[in-house]
Protein backbone atom coordinates (compact mmCIF):
# COMPACT_ATOMS: atom_id res chain seq x y z
CA UNK A 1 0.00 0.00 0.00
CA UNK A 2 2.86 2.38 0.84
CA UNK A 3 4.43 1.73 -2.57
CA UNK A 4 1.15 2.58 -4.29
CA UNK A 5 0.80 5.86 -2.43
CA UNK A 6 4.47 6.66 -3.11
CA UNK A 7 3.96 6.10 -6.85
CA UNK A 8 0.89 8.36 -6.75
CA UNK A 9 2.88 11.05 -4.95
CA UNK A 10 5.74 10.85 -7.47
CA UNK A 11 3.26 11.04 -10.35
CA UNK A 12 1.59 14.10 -8.81
CA UNK A 13 4.94 15.83 -8.38
CA UNK A 14 5.90 15.02 -11.98
CA UNK A 15 2.62 16.48 -13.29
CA UNK A 16 3.03 19.64 -11.22
CA UNK A 17 6.58 20.38 -12.32
CA UNK A 18 6.11 19.18 -15.94
CA UNK A 19 5.53 22.64 -17.51
CA UNK A 20 8.57 24.11 -15.76
CA UNK A 21 10.70 21.15 -16.89
CA UNK A 22 9.71 21.36 -20.55
CA UNK A 23 9.75 25.17 -20.42
CA UNK A 24 13.57 25.04 -20.44
CA UNK A 25 13.36 23.88 -24.08
CA UNK A 26 11.12 26.81 -25.03
CA UNK A 27 7.67 28.10 -24.14
CA UNK A 28 6.25 26.42 -27.25
CA UNK A 29 6.70 23.05 -25.55
CA UNK A 30 4.50 24.16 -22.66
CA UNK A 31 1.85 25.03 -25.24
CA UNK A 32 2.24 21.55 -26.76
CA UNK A 33 1.75 20.10 -23.28
CA UNK A 34 -1.51 22.06 -22.97
CA UNK A 35 -2.77 20.69 -26.27
CA UNK A 36 -1.74 17.21 -25.16
CA UNK A 37 -4.16 17.48 -22.22
CA UNK A 38 -6.93 18.77 -24.49
CA UNK A 39 -6.44 15.83 -26.86
CA UNK A 40 -6.54 13.41 -23.93
CA UNK A 41 -9.98 14.80 -23.02
CA UNK A 42 -11.12 14.47 -26.63
CA UNK A 43 -9.78 10.94 -27.00
CA UNK A 44 -11.40 9.80 -23.75
CA UNK A 45 -14.73 11.18 -24.94
CA UNK A 46 -14.45 9.37 -28.27
CA UNK A 47 -13.38 6.22 -26.42
CA UNK A 48 -16.84 6.11 -24.81
CA UNK A 49 -18.45 5.97 -28.24
CA UNK A 50 -15.97 3.70 -30.01
CA UNK A 51 -14.15 1.81 -27.26
CA UNK A 52 -17.05 1.12 -24.92
CA UNK A 53 -20.16 1.10 -27.13
CA UNK A 54 -18.47 0.01 -30.38
CA UNK A 55 -20.03 2.81 -32.48
CA UNK A 56 -17.71 4.14 -35.19
CA UNK A 57 -17.84 7.95 -35.13
CA UNK A 58 -15.89 9.92 -37.75
CA UNK A 59 -17.55 13.26 -37.00
CA UNK A 60 -16.55 13.61 -33.37
CA UNK A 61 -14.73 16.89 -33.97
CA UNK A 62 -18.14 18.51 -34.59
CA UNK A 63 -18.82 18.44 -30.84
CA UNK A 64 -15.44 20.04 -30.24
CA UNK A 65 -16.53 22.81 -32.63
CA UNK A 66 -19.88 23.24 -30.86
CA UNK A 67 -18.16 23.78 -27.51
CA UNK A 68 -15.58 26.13 -29.01
CA UNK A 69 -18.12 28.32 -30.80
CA UNK A 70 -20.36 28.42 -27.72
CA UNK A 71 -17.45 29.92 -25.80
CA UNK A 72 -16.60 32.24 -28.69
CA UNK A 73 -20.14 33.61 -29.08
CA UNK A 74 -20.83 34.09 -25.37
CA UNK A 75 -17.43 35.43 -24.28
CA UNK A 76 -16.18 37.79 -26.97
CA UNK A 77 -16.88 41.22 -28.50
CA UNK A 78 -18.62 39.51 -31.44
CA UNK A 79 -22.03 39.83 -29.76
CA UNK A 80 -20.57 41.96 -26.96
CA UNK A 81 -21.38 39.21 -24.45
CA UNK A 82 -18.86 38.46 -21.75
CA UNK A 83 -20.33 35.75 -19.56
CA UNK A 84 -18.15 33.86 -17.11
CA UNK A 85 -16.35 30.86 -18.56
CA UNK A 86 -17.66 28.76 -15.66
CA UNK A 87 -21.18 29.40 -16.93
CA UNK A 88 -20.32 28.89 -20.59
CA UNK A 89 -18.35 25.62 -20.19
CA UNK A 90 -21.32 23.61 -18.86
CA UNK A 91 -23.59 25.28 -21.43
CA UNK A 92 -21.22 24.25 -24.23
CA UNK A 93 -20.97 20.71 -22.86
CA UNK A 94 -24.79 20.57 -22.63
CA UNK A 95 -25.29 21.80 -26.19
CA UNK A 96 -22.72 19.29 -27.44
CA UNK A 97 -24.51 16.58 -25.42
CA UNK A 98 -27.79 17.51 -27.13
CA UNK A 99 -26.04 17.49 -30.52
CA UNK A 100 -24.72 14.00 -29.74
CA UNK A 101 -28.24 12.79 -29.03
CA UNK A 102 -29.50 14.45 -32.23
CA UNK A 103 -26.79 12.63 -34.19
CA UNK A 104 -27.42 9.34 -32.44
CA UNK A 105 -31.22 9.25 -32.77
CA UNK A 106 -31.45 8.74 -36.56
CA UNK A 107 -28.40 6.47 -36.74
CA UNK A 108 -29.39 3.81 -34.20
CA UNK A 109 -30.16 1.23 -36.89
CA UNK A 110 -26.88 1.84 -38.73
CA UNK A 111 -23.70 -0.13 -38.15
CA UNK A 112 -20.14 -0.24 -39.38
CA UNK A 113 -19.36 1.62 -42.60
CA UNK A 114 -22.84 3.16 -42.88
CA UNK A 115 -22.62 4.66 -39.40
CA UNK A 116 -19.13 5.97 -40.17
CA UNK A 117 -20.34 7.70 -43.35
CA UNK A 118 -23.30 9.35 -41.59
CA UNK A 119 -21.17 10.63 -38.70
CA UNK A 120 -18.54 11.86 -41.15
CA UNK A 121 -21.25 13.81 -42.97
CA UNK A 122 -22.49 15.27 -39.68
CA UNK A 123 -19.01 16.55 -38.85
CA UNK A 124 -18.65 18.19 -42.25
CA UNK A 125 -22.13 19.74 -42.04
CA UNK A 126 -21.25 21.41 -38.72
CA UNK A 127 -17.98 22.74 -40.15
CA UNK A 128 -19.72 24.10 -43.25
CA UNK A 129 -22.38 25.74 -41.08
CA UNK A 130 -19.68 27.50 -39.07
CA UNK A 131 -18.02 28.54 -42.31
CA UNK A 132 -21.16 30.01 -43.90
CA UNK A 133 -23.26 31.43 -41.06
CA UNK A 134 -22.01 34.95 -41.69
CA UNK A 135 -24.92 35.95 -43.95
CA UNK A 136 -27.58 37.18 -44.13
CA UNK A 137 -27.08 37.49 -40.34
CA UNK A 138 -23.50 37.32 -39.13
CA UNK A 139 -23.51 34.64 -36.44
CA UNK A 140 -20.15 32.86 -36.73
CA UNK A 141 -18.21 35.47 -38.75
CA UNK A 142 -17.66 32.83 -41.44
CA UNK A 143 -14.15 31.77 -42.45
CA UNK A 144 -12.63 34.77 -40.67
CA UNK A 145 -13.49 33.24 -37.32
CA UNK A 146 -14.01 34.94 -33.97
CA UNK A 147 -11.15 36.45 -31.99
CA UNK A 148 -10.56 38.29 -28.70
CA UNK A 149 -12.26 35.52 -26.72
CA UNK A 150 -12.18 36.12 -22.97
CA UNK A 151 -9.79 34.21 -20.75
CA UNK A 152 -10.91 31.86 -18.02
CA UNK A 153 -10.86 33.50 -14.59
CA UNK A 154 -10.79 31.96 -11.12
CA UNK A 155 -12.13 34.62 -8.81
CA UNK A 156 -10.01 37.70 -9.45
CA UNK A 157 -7.21 35.66 -11.04
CA UNK A 158 -7.11 35.85 -14.84
CA UNK A 159 -5.42 32.77 -16.30
CA UNK A 160 -4.56 34.74 -19.44
CA UNK A 161 -2.20 37.00 -17.49
CA UNK A 162 -0.09 34.21 -16.01
CA UNK A 163 1.54 34.39 -12.60
CA UNK A 164 4.82 35.32 -10.91
CA UNK A 165 7.05 33.00 -8.87
CA UNK A 166 10.31 34.21 -7.32
CA UNK A 167 10.45 37.30 -9.56
CA UNK A 168 9.92 35.13 -12.65
CA UNK A 169 6.84 35.61 -14.79
CA UNK A 170 5.13 32.54 -16.23
CA UNK A 171 2.64 33.17 -19.00
CA UNK A 172 -0.86 31.97 -19.64
CA UNK A 173 0.37 28.62 -20.99
CA UNK A 174 1.47 27.65 -17.49
CA UNK A 175 -1.72 28.70 -15.72
CA UNK A 176 -3.93 27.06 -18.36
CA UNK A 177 -1.90 23.88 -17.98
CA UNK A 178 -3.07 23.42 -14.39
CA UNK A 179 -6.69 24.11 -15.32
CA UNK A 180 -6.47 21.54 -18.14
CA UNK A 181 -4.74 19.08 -15.81
CA UNK A 182 -7.49 19.27 -13.19
CA UNK A 183 -10.25 18.84 -15.77
CA UNK A 184 -8.36 16.00 -17.50
CA UNK A 185 -8.01 14.17 -14.18
CA UNK A 186 -11.73 14.73 -13.57
CA UNK A 187 -12.47 13.29 -17.03
CA UNK A 188 -10.31 10.23 -16.28
CA UNK A 189 -12.11 9.73 -12.96
CA UNK A 190 -15.53 9.92 -14.65
CA UNK A 191 -14.43 7.46 -17.34
CA UNK A 192 -13.16 4.99 -14.73
CA UNK A 193 -16.46 5.21 -12.86
CA UNK A 194 -18.43 4.79 -16.09
CA UNK A 195 -16.40 1.77 -17.16
CA UNK A 196 -17.14 -0.05 -13.93
CA UNK A 197 -20.78 1.00 -13.77
CA UNK A 198 -23.94 -0.75 -14.93
CA UNK A 199 -24.06 1.61 -17.93
CA UNK A 200 -20.46 0.82 -18.86
CA UNK A 201 -21.14 -2.92 -18.78
CA UNK A 202 -24.23 -2.36 -20.93
CA UNK A 203 -22.13 -0.46 -23.49
CA UNK A 204 -19.64 -3.31 -23.66
CA UNK A 205 -22.42 -5.87 -24.00
CA UNK A 206 -23.80 -3.94 -26.99
CA UNK A 207 -20.31 -3.72 -28.47
CA UNK A 208 -19.84 -7.48 -28.29
CA UNK A 209 -23.32 -8.67 -29.34
CA UNK A 210 -26.20 -6.22 -29.62
CA UNK A 211 -28.80 -8.94 -30.16
CA UNK A 212 -27.71 -10.83 -27.05
CA UNK A 213 -27.67 -7.58 -25.05
CA UNK A 214 -31.24 -6.83 -26.14
CA UNK A 215 -32.28 -10.36 -25.19
CA UNK A 216 -30.82 -9.79 -21.72
CA UNK A 217 -33.14 -6.82 -21.22
CA UNK A 218 -30.79 -3.94 -22.07
CA UNK A 219 -32.53 -0.97 -23.70
CA UNK A 220 -30.05 -0.74 -26.56
CA UNK A 221 -31.65 2.39 -28.02
CA UNK A 222 -31.29 4.51 -24.88
CA UNK A 223 -27.85 3.11 -24.02
CA UNK A 224 -26.52 3.98 -27.49
CA UNK A 225 -27.96 7.48 -27.28
CA UNK A 226 -26.34 7.88 -23.88
CA UNK A 227 -22.97 6.87 -25.34
CA UNK A 228 -23.24 9.50 -28.10
CA UNK A 229 -24.40 12.16 -25.64
CA UNK A 230 -21.81 11.41 -22.96
CA UNK A 231 -18.92 11.30 -25.42
CA UNK A 232 -20.09 14.52 -27.08
CA UNK A 233 -20.23 16.36 -23.74
CA UNK A 234 -16.51 15.74 -23.20
CA UNK A 235 -15.84 17.07 -26.70
CA UNK A 236 -17.89 20.20 -25.96
CA UNK A 237 -16.01 20.83 -22.73
CA UNK A 238 -12.63 20.47 -24.46
CA UNK A 239 -13.82 22.79 -27.26
CA UNK A 240 -14.74 25.55 -24.81
CA UNK A 241 -11.33 25.29 -23.14
CA UNK A 242 -9.62 25.34 -26.53
CA UNK A 243 -11.43 28.55 -27.56
CA UNK A 244 -10.54 30.36 -24.36
CA UNK A 245 -6.93 29.19 -24.51
CA UNK A 246 -6.44 30.17 -28.14
CA UNK A 247 -8.48 33.37 -27.94
CA UNK A 248 -9.57 32.63 -31.51
CA UNK A 249 -11.64 30.02 -33.36
CA UNK A 250 -12.26 29.42 -37.05
CA UNK A 251 -13.76 26.53 -39.08
CA UNK A 252 -10.29 25.39 -40.20
CA UNK A 253 -9.61 24.11 -36.68
CA UNK A 254 -12.39 21.51 -37.00
CA UNK A 255 -11.61 19.67 -40.22
CA UNK A 256 -12.06 15.98 -40.93
CA UNK A 257 -8.34 15.44 -40.32
CA UNK A 258 -8.82 16.43 -36.68
CA UNK A 259 -11.47 13.73 -36.30
CA UNK A 260 -9.11 11.21 -37.89
CA UNK A 261 -6.36 12.30 -35.51
CA UNK A 262 -8.51 11.71 -32.43
CA UNK A 263 -9.68 8.38 -33.86
CA UNK A 264 -6.05 7.33 -34.39
CA UNK A 265 -5.30 8.17 -30.75
CA UNK A 266 -8.02 5.78 -29.60
CA UNK A 267 -7.17 2.99 -32.05
CA UNK A 268 -3.38 3.13 -31.68
CA UNK A 269 -3.49 3.40 -27.90
CA UNK A 270 -6.06 0.68 -27.31
CA UNK A 271 -9.82 0.97 -27.73
CA UNK A 272 -11.75 0.65 -24.50
CA UNK A 273 -8.67 1.08 -22.28
CA UNK A 274 -8.27 4.43 -20.53
CA UNK A 275 -4.51 4.07 -20.10
CA UNK A 276 -4.05 3.08 -23.74
CA UNK A 277 -6.12 6.02 -24.98
CA UNK A 278 -4.06 8.43 -22.89
CA UNK A 279 -0.86 6.87 -24.28
CA UNK A 280 -2.16 7.23 -27.84
CA UNK A 281 -3.08 10.88 -27.29
CA UNK A 282 0.35 11.69 -25.85
CA UNK A 283 2.23 9.91 -28.64
CA UNK A 284 0.26 11.44 -31.51
CA UNK A 285 0.43 14.93 -30.01
CA UNK A 286 4.15 14.92 -29.27
CA UNK A 287 5.40 12.97 -32.31
CA UNK A 288 4.68 15.70 -34.93
CA UNK A 289 6.47 18.30 -32.81
CA UNK A 290 9.47 16.05 -32.27
CA UNK A 291 9.59 15.39 -36.01
CA UNK A 292 9.41 19.09 -36.73
CA UNK A 293 12.33 19.73 -34.36
CA UNK A 294 14.48 16.82 -35.56
CA UNK A 295 13.64 15.91 -39.16
CA UNK A 296 13.95 19.37 -40.73
CA UNK A 297 17.45 20.16 -39.31
CA UNK A 298 18.54 16.59 -40.12
CA UNK A 299 17.48 16.91 -43.77
CA UNK A 300 19.19 20.28 -44.09
CA UNK A 301 22.41 18.92 -42.65
CA UNK A 302 22.36 15.88 -44.95
CA UNK A 303 20.93 17.33 -48.18
CA UNK A 304 21.29 21.08 -47.71
CA UNK A 305 17.52 21.54 -48.00
CA UNK A 306 14.20 20.13 -46.79
CA UNK A 307 13.42 17.13 -49.01
CA UNK A 308 10.22 15.92 -47.28
CA UNK A 309 7.91 18.34 -45.50
CA UNK A 310 7.43 17.33 -41.83
CA UNK A 311 3.65 17.49 -42.23
CA UNK A 312 3.71 15.01 -45.15
CA UNK A 313 6.17 12.82 -43.28
CA UNK A 314 3.83 12.80 -40.29
CA UNK A 315 0.97 11.44 -42.39
CA UNK A 316 3.25 8.79 -43.90
CA UNK A 317 4.34 7.70 -40.44
CA UNK A 318 0.73 7.67 -39.19
CA UNK A 319 -0.25 5.36 -42.03
CA UNK A 320 2.76 3.11 -41.40
CA UNK A 321 2.06 3.05 -37.66
CA UNK A 322 -1.59 2.08 -38.24
CA UNK A 323 -0.59 -0.76 -40.57
CA UNK A 324 2.02 -2.08 -38.13
CA UNK A 325 -0.31 -1.85 -35.15
CA UNK A 326 -3.12 -3.64 -37.00
CA UNK A 327 -0.69 -6.40 -38.04
CA UNK A 328 1.34 -6.81 -34.86
CA UNK A 329 -0.90 -5.48 -32.06
CA UNK A 330 -4.49 -5.36 -33.33
CA UNK A 331 -5.78 -4.46 -29.85
CA UNK A 332 -3.54 -1.35 -29.67
CA UNK A 333 -0.25 -0.45 -28.02
CA UNK A 334 -1.72 -0.79 -24.52
CA UNK A 335 -4.95 -2.79 -24.81
CA UNK A 336 -7.29 -3.66 -22.01
CA UNK A 337 -6.91 -7.24 -20.67
CA UNK A 338 -10.53 -7.95 -21.63
CA UNK A 339 -9.94 -6.83 -25.22
CA UNK A 340 -6.83 -8.99 -25.49
CA UNK A 341 -8.76 -12.04 -24.31
CA UNK A 342 -11.54 -11.33 -26.80
CA UNK A 343 -9.08 -11.18 -29.70
CA UNK A 344 -7.34 -14.38 -28.57
CA UNK A 345 -10.68 -16.14 -28.27
CA UNK A 346 -11.69 -14.87 -31.74
N, C-alpha and C positions, 0 to 999 in steps of 0.2 A: 504493500500500500504506500509506503514511504517513497519507493522508487517511482510510482505512478505520479504522486504529487510533485516529486522533484522534476520529473519530465514536463509536467504541466507548467511548473514555475519557470523552467528554462525556456519553454516555448513562448510563454507570455513575455519574458524579458526580450527574447529575440524579436518578437513582433513589435514591441515598443521601440526598440532601438533601430529597427530595420531602416526607416527613412534616413536617419542620421548616418548609418553605415554606407548606404548606397549614395547618399548625397555627396560623399567625397569624390565620386566619379563624375559628378555634374548634377545639377538640379533636374535635368531632363529624366534622369533615372528615377527620381522620386515621383515624377509625373507618371512614368511607366508603371511604377508600383501602385499608384492610385488606380490606373486603368485595369491593372491586374485584379484588384479587388472588385471593381465593377463587373468585369467579365466572369468572375467567380459567382457573383450573384445571378448574372444572366444564365450561366451554364447550370446552376442549381435549379433555377426555375424551369428551364427546358428539360432538365433531367426528370422532373415530375411528370411531364407529358410523355417523353420518349422512354426514359429509363424505367419508370414505375408502371405507367399505364400502357406503354407500348404503342403510342399514337405518334406517327411520324409527322412532325410539324416543321415545314420549311419557311413559314412566314412569321416566326417568333419575334423577329426584330420589329414587327409592327407594334407590338405592345411596348417595346422600348421607346419607339417614336411617340406613342400616345402619352406616356409618362413625361417624356422630354418636352413635348409641345404644351402639355398642361402646365408645367412649370414656367415655360417661356411666356405663355399668354397671361398667366395670373401673377407674374412677378417680373414685369419688365415695363418700359415706357411704351410698348406697342399699343396697349389699351389703357396705359397709365394706371395699371393696377399693381399694387405692391403688397400682396398678402404675405403672411409669414410662410416660410418654407415648411414649417411643421404642420401647417394647415393644408398646404398644397400637396405634399408628399402622399398622405393618405388618400386625398382626392384623386391624384393621378393613379395610384395603385387601384383604387376602386373603379375608376373609369376603364383601366386596362383589364381588370377582372370582368367587368361587364362585357367588354369587347371580346374577351376569351370565351365567354358563354355564348355570345352572338355568333362567333366563329364555330363553336362546337355544336350548337343546336342543329344546323342543317347538314352537318358532316358525320352524324353519329352512325349512319349506315355505311359509310365509306371506310375502306381499309387499304393499307399498303400504298401502291403508286397513286391511286385515285385520291386518297386523303392528302398525300404529299403535294399533288398538283393543285388541289383546292386551297390548301394553306399557303402555298407559294403565291397563288393569285391574290389571296387576301393581303399578304404582305406588300405586294406590288401596288394593289389598289390604295392602301393607306399611304404609301410613299407618293403616289401620283396625286392623291388628294392634297397632301401637304404641299406639293409642288405647284398646284394650280388653284388653290383657294385664296388667290389674291385679287380676284375679280368675279363678279362685279363689286363684291364687298371684300375688302382686304382683311382676311382673317389670319392667314399664316405668313403673309408677306412673300409667298411664292418661293422661287429658287434663291432669292436673296437671304432668306432666313430671318431670324429674330436675334438681335444682340442686346447687350447691356442688361442681361438677366441678373436679378439680385442674388447676392451671396446668401448662404445659409448662416443664420445667427443663432447663438446659444445665449439667451439673455442679452446682455449688452456686448457680448463678444462676437465680432464679425469674423467668420472663418476666412473671408477673402483678404483680410489684412494681415494674416499671419500672427506670429507671436515672437517675443524676445526671451532669450535665455542666456544669462551671463554675458550681456552686452552684444549678443549675436542675434541677428534678426533671421527668422525662418519664415518663408513665404507661405502663401495659401496652400501650396501643395502638401506641406507638412500637416497643417491643421485639418485639411480635408482627408488626409490619410487616416487619421484617428477616427473621424466620423465614419468613413467607409469601413474601417476595420470593425467597429462596434456593430454596424448594421450587417456586415458579412457574417460575423459570429452569430448574430441573432438569426440570420437566414439559415446558417448551418444547424443551429439548435432546433429551429422549426422543422427543417427537413428530417433530422434524426427522429424527432417526435412523430412526424407523419409516417415515416418508414415503418416504425414499430407500432403504429396504431391500427385500429380496425379498418380505417379508410385505406391506409397504405397496403394492407394485406389484400383488400378488395381490388385495388389497382393492379397488384401483381397477379392476382387470379385472372383478371381480365386479359392481362398481357399474355399469360400462358395459354388460356383456353377460355374464350369468351362464352362459348356455349355451355361449358361445364360450370362456369361462374354463375351464369343465369339460372342453371338448374339447381344450384345451391342456394338460390334465393337472393342473390346480389342484384340490386337495381342498376344494371349496367348503364342505362341511359344517364341517370343522375350522377353516377360515379365518374363517368367519362366527362360530363360537363364540369364536374368539380375539379378534375385534373386540368382541363383547359383553363378554367377560371383561376385556380390557385397558381399555376405556372405563370399565367399572364400577369398576376398581381406583382410577382417578384420582378418581372420585366418592367412594369410601370414604375415601381419604386426605383430601380436602377436608372431608368430613363430620366426621372426627375433629378436624381443626384448628378447625373451626367450633365444636364442642362445648366444646373447651378454652378457646377465645377468649371465647365467650359465658358460660361457666360454667353454662349452663342449656340444656336441650333439651325440646321438647314437640312433639306431632304437628302442631300448626298451622304449624310451620316448614317442613313438607315436603308442602305441598298441590300440587294439579295446576297451579296458577298458577305455582309455582316452576319446574316442568318446562317450561311454556310460555315462561317468561322465558329460560331457558337455551337453548331451541330458537330463540327469536328472535335471541339473540346470535349463534348459528352462522349462521342464514339471512341476517340483515341484514348481518353482516360479510363473509361469503363462505364457503360450504361448501367444505371441503377445503383452505382456505388458512389457515395458522397466523396470519399477520399480520392477515388479515381477521377471524378469530375473536377475536383479542385486541382489535381495534378495536371489534367489536360488543359485547364484554363491557364495555369501558370506557364506551362511549356509553350503553348501557342501564343501567349502574349509576349513572353520574353524572347522567344526564338527570332522573330523578325528584327527586333532591335539589336540582338547580338550579331545577326547576319549583317545588318547595316553598318555596325561598328567594325566588323572584322573583314567581311568579304570585299567591300569596296577598296580599302587600303591594300588588301592582299592582291587584288587584281591590278591595281595601279603599280605596285612594286614589281609584279611579275611581267605585266604586259605594257605598262606605261599608260594604260587607259582602262576604263571600266568596260569590260567585254559583255557581262551579263548584268542587267539591272537587278538590284537586290529584291525588288518587288516581284519580278518575274521568277527569280530564283526561289523566293519564298513559296510561290504557288507550285513550282516543280517539286520542291521538297515536301510540301503538304500532300501532293498526289502520291509521291513515292512512299511517304510515311503511312498513308492510308492503305496502300497496297500491301506493304510489309506487315502492318498490324493485322489486316484481315487474313493474311496467309499464316503468320506465325502466332499471333495472339488475338484470335477473333473476338474474345471477350473484352479486349482493351488492355492497356498497359498495367492497370491496377484494378482488375475486375472484382466484383463481389464474390464471396465463396459460393453463394447460391447460384449465381450465373455460371460459374465455372462447372459446377456439378451438372447443371442443365445441359451445357454444351457437351460434356463428357457422356452424359446419358443419351443425348441425341446422336 
